Amino acid sequence: MWRLEQPLTVHQLACHAALSRRTFIRRFGEETGMPPVRWLTLQRVLVTRRLLKTSDLSVERIAAASGLGTADDFRIGFRRETGSLPGDYRRRHRLAADVRG
């Protein structure tokens, strides 16, 4: 199991799969429909979404826990992927959870 909070490279993933980097990228794209780095970013964003909904961790702690880098990098990447800032996402989803109650 990969630890998303740690730096991961395509080279590491390819070695784990016992494939050359080029073959790994090609096969990964055939299986998932996206490049490995894009998939990895989306997995990290899924982690951040869950943490924003279910924890009171700071943006800095969530950025570190997800492997998305600094708080600023996290905010930029999260907004690019979700169209929302982390604080806005947290408020909206916490409010929805409170309403469902």
N, C-alpha and C positions, 0 to 999 in steps of 0.2 A: 504494500500500500504506500502510495506516495504521500509525503508530507508537504502539503501545498504551501505552508509557511516558509519552507526552505527554497532557496534558488534552485530552479530546475532548467536544464538546457535541453535542446533537441538532441544534442550529442548524448547526454545521459539517458534520455528516453530510448534512443536508437540502440545504445549499448545494452540496455535492459532487455530490449526486444531481440537482441542478437542480429541486428540488421545494420547495414550501412546507413549513414545519415540520409542520403538521397533516397534510398529504397524506403526507409522508414517514413519520410515525409510523403512520398507518393502513396504508399499503402495506407497511411493514416488518413490522408485526404480521401482516398477511395472508400474507406470504412465510415468516416464521420462526416464527410462533406466539407471539411474545413482544415486549415493548417494546424499543426500541433500547438503552436503558440497561441492561436486564437482559442482553441479548445481549453487550454490551460487557463487563460484569462477568464473565460466564461465559468470554469469550475471555481476559480477564486472569487468571482463575483457572487456565485451562488452561496459560498461560505459567508461572504459579507452580508448578503441579504438576510440570511438566517440569524446571524449575530445581531444585526440591527433590529430585527423583530423581537428577539428573545432575550437580549442582554442589555445591560446598562454600560457596557464597555465603551471607552472613549474611541473616537475615530482613530487615534494613534494606535491604540491596542488592537483594534479591528484590522487596521492596515498591516500590522506586524503578524497577527494571527493568520491572515489570509495570504501573505506573501506578495501583497500588492505594493510593497515599498513604504515610502513615507506617507504621512497623512495627506499631503498635497497630491502626491501621485495617486493615492487611493481616491480622493475626491474627483480628480480629473477622469480617471479610468471608470469609476462608478457612474459618473454622469454620462460619459460617452456610451456606456453599455445599457444604462437604464433610463436615461433622459431625466434623471432626478439627482439632486444632491443627497448625500447620505442622511443628513439631519431631516430633510423634508421626507425622505423615504421612511425613516424611523417614525416620525410623527404620524404620517398617513397610515401606516400599517399598525401602529399601536392603537390609534384611534379606532380603526376598523376592528381590531381585536377586542377593544373595550365595549364597542357597540354590540358585537356578537355575544360578549360577556359570559 
